[in-house]
Amino acid sequence: MPRLALAAAGLIAASLAAQPAVAQRSGTYAVMGVAVDGTAYEGSATLAATGPQTWRINWRVGSDTSAGVAITVGNMLVVGYVAGRETGAAYYEVQANGNLVGRWTQGRNGGLGSETLLPR
């Protein structure tokens, strides 16, 4: 019986991971976030599909720009990006209303920032 339960759990997890992100769409998003040092910021982001589960993302916050690529895994958008000469990583949970709510880190010093992308 434990084997059957384990196999069923594995099948359920695999089917959830294979589903596309909920309400994910290409387009422009308003960005609201809090940097590692606690400073609030606002800007915009553009998300463009490059395949069934792959994306290109570009951010503009003030005069700073960042560019990255992403994949969807279930209801998560997982991102790698470059901002200036620093690399970063982020993840966002895709909400049913299309909002993306996530966390990010960047550069050698790390730390975690938070960010929400709101569809425009």
Order of alpha helices (4+ residues) and beta strands (2+ residues): alpha-beta-beta-beta-beta-beta-beta-beta-beta
